[in-house]
Amino acid sequence: MKTMRINPFEQPQIVQAIAMVYQQSFGSEPWNEGYICPVCEKVFARTFSHKVCPACAERSEVVLVVEYWPIGKIISDFYREMKKTNPICIVAQSDEKTIGFAWGYQVFANPDLDEHLDAPDLHKSLHGDFFYLDECAIAPAFQKKGIGKLLVGHIFREQQQGQILLRTKDNSQMCNLIKNMGGNSSAYLTRKSYNEINRSIKLPAALHKTKQGCFSFHQTKKPHH
């Protein structure tokens, strides 16, 4: 197993593989974003074997579910992110097969960041520029094997900003991974989740990289918006 940085504009075959891993990972627990009903917006995991939404069927409505994350949308969204300032994409491969990824880009503490992350007044608690860790996922069959730690460690080494910004659920696998790397969440600004599957507050966290390569944090809380 290896991790490596890629140039997505020169390696489209790996981008296709990233999209497949994205679809598999977020279509499983805890997100279960495999399929969605276009009427009631109920979400189902990739393992959902029916074509008709059962919630709508209870109301005698026949509504076909659709893919939550179509491959084409994942790829177009990914390329849009990779056109941002100083983007980095790291992939994990086993036997030349892509099994995980992490990507992000440089952001600046200003009002535009608040809008981008749906985090009102976030910029008032931050200063300077950050590397925003946008996405990180592992194919379900390869999870809980330490691959996420390798990916995050690799992308942290590649970035030049020295401060990391991420948004994730409290007590998520990413939060626990960062804690195991010597850190805890900071810039503890909250917002109400607009994703029905989460039903929780997503927490942006600013990670400050120390000279020793560990991560130190200062935590403050603000009311929900």
C-alpha positions in Angstrom: 0.0 0.0 0.0 1.3 3.5 -0.9 0.2 7.1 -0.8 1.1 9.6 -3.5 0.3 13.0 -4.7 -1.3 13.2 -8.1 -2.0 15.8 -10.8 -5.7 15.2 -11.6 -5.5 17.1 -14.8 -2.9 14.7 -16.1 -4.2 11.5 -14.5 -7.9 11.3 -15.4 -8.0 7.5 -14.8 -7.2 8.0 -11.2 -9.9 10.7 -10.9 -12.4 8.2 -12.2 -11.2 5.8 -9.5 -11.4 8.5 -6.8 -15.1 9.1 -7.8 -15.8 5.4 -7.4 -14.3 5.4 -3.9 -16.2 8.6 -3.1 -19.5 6.9 -4.1 -18.7 3.7 -2.2 -17.6 5.5 1.0 -20.3 8.1 1.3 -22.9 5.6 0.3 -22.1 3.6 3.5 -22.3 4.3 7.2 -22.4 6.9 8.7 -23.5 8.9 5.7 -25.6 6.4 3.8 -25.7 8.8 0.8 -26.2 6.1 -1.8 -29.7 7.0 -3.2 -32.2 9.8 -2.6 -35.9 10.1 -3.2 -36.4 13.2 -5.3 -39.8 13.8 -3.7 -39.5 13.2 0.1 -35.6 13.5 0.0 -35.3 10.4 2.2 -31.7 9.0 1.8 -30.7 5.3 1.4 -27.4 3.5 1.5 -25.7 2.0 -1.5 -27.0 -1.4 -0.3 -30.6 -0.4 -0.8 -31.9 -2.9 -3.3 -35.3 -1.4 -4.2 -35.9 1.2 -7.0 -39.0 2.7 -5.3 -39.0 4.9 -2.3 -40.7 3.0 0.5 -41.7 6.2 2.4 -43.6 7.5 -0.7 -45.0 4.0 -1.3 -46.7 4.2 2.1 -48.7 7.2 0.7 -49.5 5.2 -2.4 -47.0 7.2 -4.5 -44.6 5.4 -6.8 -41.3 7.4 -6.8 -38.1 6.0 -8.1 -34.9 6.8 -6.1 -31.9 8.3 -7.9 -28.2 8.2 -7.1 -27.2 10.7 -4.4 -23.7 11.1 -5.9 -23.6 10.3 -9.6 -20.1 9.7 -10.9 -20.3 12.6 -13.3 -21.2 15.1 -10.5 -18.4 13.9 -8.3 -15.9 14.3 -11.0 -17.1 17.8 -12.0 -17.2 18.9 -8.4 -13.7 17.5 -7.9 -12.2 19.3 -10.8 -13.8 22.6 -9.7 -12.1 22.2 -6.3 -8.8 21.4 -7.9 -8.8 24.8 -9.7 -8.7 26.6 -6.4 -5.6 28.1 -4.8 -2.7 25.6 -4.2 -4.8 22.4 -4.5 -3.4 19.1 -3.2 -4.8 15.6 -3.9 -3.3 12.5 -2.3 -4.4 9.0 -3.1 -3.8 5.6 -1.4 -3.3 2.6 -3.7 -3.1 -1.1 -3.0 -1.8 -3.3 -5.9 -2.2 -0.2 -8.2 -5.9 0.1 -7.2 -7.0 3.4 -5.7 -8.6 2.7 -2.3 -8.7 6.1 -0.7 -8.0 9.8 -1.1 -7.7 13.2 0.6 -7.8 16.6 -1.1 -7.9 20.2 -0.2 -6.7 23.7 -1.1 -5.6 27.1 0.4 -8.3 29.3 1.9 -8.2 32.8 3.6 -9.9 33.9 6.7 -12.4 36.4 5.3 -16.2 36.6 4.9 -16.0 34.5 1.7 -14.8 31.6 3.8 -17.9 31.9 6.1 -20.2 31.6 3.1 -18.1 28.7 1.5 -18.3 26.7 4.8 -21.8 27.7 5.9 -20.1 29.0 9.1 -21.3 32.5 10.0 -18.6 34.7 11.5 -15.9 32.0 11.2 -13.3 34.5 9.9 -13.6 36.5 13.0 -12.0 33.7 15.0 -9.3 32.9 12.5 -6.3 34.8 11.1 -4.2 34.4 8.0 -4.4 31.6 5.4 -5.1 27.9 6.0 -5.0 24.7 4.1 -8.6 23.5 4.0 -8.9 19.7 4.1 -12.0 19.3 2.0 -12.5 15.6 1.6 -11.0 12.3 2.9 -12.5 8.9 2.3 -11.5 5.2 2.2 -13.2 2.4 0.4 -15.3 0.5 2.9 -13.3 -2.8 2.5 -10.1 -1.0 3.5 -11.4 1.1 6.4 -10.0 0.8 10.0 -6.6 -0.2 8.7 -4.8 3.1 9.4 -5.0 4.3 5.8 -6.8 7.5 6.7 -4.0 8.4 9.1 -1.5 7.9 6.3 -3.5 10.1 3.9 -4.0 12.9 6.4 -0.3 12.8 7.5 0.8 12.9 3.8 -1.4 15.9 2.9 -0.4 17.7 6.1 3.3 17.3 5.0 2.6 18.6 1.5 0.7 21.7 2.5 2.6 25.0 3.0 0.2 27.1 5.1 1.1 25.6 8.5 -2.5 25.9 9.6 -5.2 23.4 8.7 -8.9 24.0 8.5 -11.5 21.2 8.4 -15.2 20.7 8.8 -16.6 17.5 10.2 -19.1 16.1 12.7 -18.2 16.1 16.4 -16.8 12.7 17.5 -16.5 11.7 13.8 -13.8 9.3 12.6 -11.9 12.3 11.4 -12.1 14.0 14.8 -10.8 10.8 16.5 -8.1 10.5 13.9 -6.9 14.0 14.6 -7.0 13.4 18.3 -4.9 10.3 17.9 -2.4 12.4 16.0 -2.0 14.7 19.0 -4.7 17.3 18.5 -8.3 18.3 19.3 -10.8 20.6 17.6 -10.5 24.4 17.8 -12.3 27.5 16.3 -15.4 25.8 17.6 -18.0 27.5 15.5 -21.3 25.7 14.8 -24.1 25.8 12.3 -27.3 23.8 11.8 -26.7 21.0 9.3 -28.7 21.2 6.1 -28.0 17.6 5.4 -30.9 15.5 6.5 -28.7 12.4 7.0 -26.5 14.1 9.5 -29.0 15.8 11.7 -26.2 17.3 13.7 -23.9 20.3 13.9 -20.9 20.2 11.8 -17.9 21.8 13.4 -15.2 23.7 11.5 -11.8 23.1 13.3 -8.6 25.1 12.8 -5.5 23.0 13.4 -2.2 24.8 14.0 0.9 22.7 13.1 3.7 23.0 15.5 7.4 22.8 14.8 7.5 19.3 16.3 4.9 18.1 13.8 2.2 17.7 16.3 -1.0 19.7 16.4 -2.1 22.2 19.1 -5.6 23.6 19.6 -7.5 26.3 21.5 -11.2 25.7 21.9 -14.0 28.2 22.1 -17.7 27.8 21.7 -20.4 30.0 20.2 -24.2 29.5 20.1 -25.8 27.7 17.2 -27.0 29.7 14.3 
